[in-house]
Amino acid sequence: MSKSIAVSQHSQQLHNDVQEAVKSIMGATQLKAQDYNKVLRSTLAATQKVVTIEIASGDLTLLKKSGYKLCFAKKVGDEDYNVVWQSYVAYLSNNEFSWTPQYQLFASNVFKENVQVKVSTNIVNIGLGQTSTLADSGLLSQAVTGGPDTSFTFVNNYAPIHPGVNQLSTGIDGNQVSTPIYVAVNPVVTGNTVLTPVETILVWFEQNVQTSTMFSSSRSKAIEIDLTFENTAGRLYEDGKWKTI
């Protein structure tokens, strides 16, 4: 699936979700376009998380000369960070990275460190409080309502496999993409697996790493940023150390 198609599908899913929520409140009245746009903007504004990463001049020069990339990862449940959500070579002194709670579910046949994620199944849009089933044919169903409100549920009727999660982000380059934030390190057996995205990210610099690369070891000089109860945060990298701004 292309990045543009993924973003378009996410936008359509959000449109449908907002319409259904408002129709439920208003007694099945279709929302006018202008009112819908107001609701959509307010919904996104309330749920968008934004991190600003500033890099001091001396550090920026050194990092660029040494071929380091600016990297982000995101948590799912109590698991360790294990996928490079995004990595950027074209970072500058001031960089803004943001995301909204728009997810996709997939499954992979393998988790392997230092290898980019290989999606083995179809990909489906899924929201918090929804469930998708991997049939014995290996096909993921469209998400339906069901499961914990702060999680989504992967029902495995296939065989041992690694569930994975994509999330929509807006990069430091201003481009929206939906890429993996998580792949289960160990395959899950048949039954239900509850996946809970956490609003905590990891930021670090690393050489020779690509977006969607799986990893299992800790990242050098990384900082964890918790946005569970905040929508914005800022950090400065100066003299090889992270500072809150």
C-alpha positions in Angstrom: 0.0 0.0 0.0 1.4 3.4 -1.0 1.8 6.1 1.6 -0.7 8.4 -0.1 -3.3 5.7 -0.1 -2.7 4.9 3.5 -3.1 8.6 4.5 -6.3 8.9 2.4 -7.8 5.8 4.0 -6.9 7.2 7.5 -8.6 10.5 6.6 -11.7 8.7 5.3 -11.9 6.6 8.5 -11.6 9.7 10.7 -14.4 11.3 8.6 -16.6 8.2 9.2 -15.8 8.0 12.9 -16.7 11.7 13.5 -19.9 11.5 11.5 -21.0 8.4 13.4 -20.2 9.9 16.8 -22.1 13.1 16.0 -25.0 11.3 14.4 -25.3 9.1 17.6 -25.4 12.3 19.7 -27.8 14.1 17.5 -30.2 11.3 16.7 -28.9 10.1 13.3 -28.8 13.6 11.8 -26.2 13.9 9.0 -23.7 16.6 9.8 -23.4 19.5 7.3 -20.0 19.9 5.7 -19.2 23.2 7.5 -20.2 21.8 10.9 -18.3 18.6 10.2 -15.1 20.5 9.4 -15.4 22.3 12.7 -15.8 19.0 14.6 -13.0 17.5 12.7 -10.6 20.3 13.4 -11.4 20.4 17.1 -11.1 16.6 17.3 -7.7 16.6 15.7 -6.5 19.6 17.8 -7.6 17.8 21.0 -5.8 14.6 20.1 -2.7 15.7 18.2 0.6 15.3 20.0 3.5 17.6 19.0 7.2 17.3 19.9 9.7 20.0 19.0 13.4 18.9 18.9 16.0 21.7 18.9 19.6 20.9 18.2 22.5 23.3 19.2 24.6 24.5 16.3 27.8 22.7 17.3 26.0 19.4 17.9 24.1 19.8 14.6 27.4 20.2 12.7 29.0 17.2 14.4 25.9 14.9 14.0 25.6 15.8 10.3 29.4 15.2 9.6 29.2 11.8 11.3 26.1 10.7 9.4 23.7 10.5 12.2 19.9 10.5 11.7 17.2 11.8 13.9 15.0 8.9 15.0 11.6 8.4 16.7 10.0 5.3 18.2 6.7 4.9 20.0 5.4 2.6 22.8 2.7 -0.1 22.7 1.7 -1.5 26.0 4.5 -2.5 28.4 6.7 -3.7 25.6 10.1 -2.1 24.9 10.4 0.1 21.9 11.2 -2.1 19.0 10.6 -0.3 15.6 12.1 2.9 14.2 8.9 4.8 13.6 10.7 7.5 11.6 14.3 8.3 10.8 15.4 11.6 9.2 18.6 12.7 7.6 17.4 16.2 6.6 16.9 17.6 10.2 17.7 21.1 11.1 18.1 23.3 14.2 14.4 23.2 14.9 12.3 20.2 14.1 8.6 19.5 14.7 7.2 15.9 14.8 3.5 15.2 15.4 1.0 12.4 15.4 -2.7 11.6 15.8 -4.5 8.5 17.1 -5.1 6.9 13.7 -3.9 3.3 13.5 -3.7 0.4 11.2 -3.3 -3.3 12.1 -1.3 -6.0 10.3 0.6 -9.1 11.0 4.1 -10.3 10.0 5.6 -13.8 9.8 8.9 -12.6 11.4 10.5 -10.3 13.9 14.2 -9.9 13.1 16.5 -7.2 14.6 18.1 -4.7 12.2 15.7 -5.7 9.4 12.8 -3.5 8.1 9.3 -4.7 8.9 7.8 -7.1 6.3 4.0 -7.0 6.3 2.7 -10.4 5.6 -1.1 -9.8 5.8 -3.5 -7.2 4.5 -3.6 -3.9 6.4 -6.8 -2.6 8.0 -7.7 0.7 9.6 -8.5 0.3 13.3 -9.4 2.6 16.2 -9.4 2.4 19.9 -12.2 0.2 21.2 -12.2 -1.9 18.0 -11.4 -5.5 17.1 -10.1 -7.2 13.9 -9.9 -10.9 13.3 -7.2 -12.8 11.4 -9.2 -15.6 9.8 -7.8 -19.1 9.2 -7.4 -18.0 5.6 -4.8 -15.4 6.7 -7.1 -12.4 5.9 -7.6 -9.6 8.5 -11.3 -8.5 8.8 -12.4 -4.9 8.8 -12.4 -3.5 12.3 -15.7 -3.7 14.3 -16.6 -2.2 17.7 -15.5 -4.4 20.6 -12.8 -4.6 23.3 -11.3 -2.1 25.8 -11.8 1.6 25.0 -8.1 2.5 25.2 -6.9 -0.5 23.1 -7.6 -2.5 20.0 -7.9 -6.3 19.9 -6.2 -8.7 17.5 -8.1 -12.0 17.3 -5.9 -14.7 15.8 -7.7 -17.6 14.2 -4.8 -18.4 11.9 -1.6 -19.7 13.5 1.3 -18.2 15.5 2.1 -14.9 14.0 3.5 -11.4 15.0 0.8 -8.7 15.1 1.9 -5.2 14.1 0.7 -1.6 14.3 1.0 1.4 12.0 0.3 4.9 13.2 -0.1 8.2 11.2 2.5 10.9 11.8 3.5 14.2 10.3 7.2 14.3 10.0 9.7 17.1 10.3 9.4 17.5 6.6 5.7 18.1 6.8 4.7 14.8 5.1 2.0 12.6 6.5 2.8 8.9 6.5 1.5 5.7 8.2 4.4 3.5 9.2 5.0 0.7 11.8 5.4 1.6 15.5 5.3 -1.9 16.8 5.7 -5.6 15.9 5.4 -8.3 18.5 8.8 -9.7 19.2 7.3 -13.2 19.9 4.6 -14.7 17.8 1.1 -14.8 19.4 -0.9 -18.1 19.4 -4.5 -18.3 18.5 -6.8 -16.2 20.6 -7.1 -12.6 21.6 -4.2 -10.1 21.9 -5.0 -6.7 23.3 -2.7 -3.9 21.9 -2.6 -0.6 23.8 -0.8 2.4 22.2 1.0 4.6 24.8 1.6 8.3 24.3 5.3 8.0 25.1 8.0 8.3 22.4 11.8 7.7 22.2 14.0 10.2 20.4 17.7 9.5 19.5 20.4 9.9 16.9 21.8 6.9 15.1 23.9 6.1 12.0 22.8 3.7 9.2 19.2 3.1 10.2 16.1 3.2 8.2 12.4 3.9 9.0 10.6 0.7 10.0 13.7 -1.1 11.1 13.1 -3.5 14.0 15.4 -3.5 17.0 15.6 -5.1 20.5 18.6 -3.4 22.1 18.6 0.0 23.9 19.4 3.1 21.8 22.4 5.2 22.7 21.8 8.7 24.2 18.1 8.4 23.8 15.5 10.4 25.6 11.9 9.3 26.4 9.2 11.9 26.2 5.8 11.2 27.9 2.8 13.0 26.4 0.1 11.0 28.2 -1.2 14.1 30.0 0.2 16.8 27.7 -0.2 17.6 24.0 3.2 19.3 23.4 6.7 19.0 24.5 10.1 20.4 23.6 13.7 19.1 24.0 17.1 20.6 23.2 20.1 18.5 22.3 23.2 20.5 23.4 26.8 19.4 24.2 25.7 15.8 23.7 23.0 16.0 26.3 19.2 16.4 26.3 17.5 19.3 28.0 13.8 20.2 28.5 12.7 23.5 26.9 
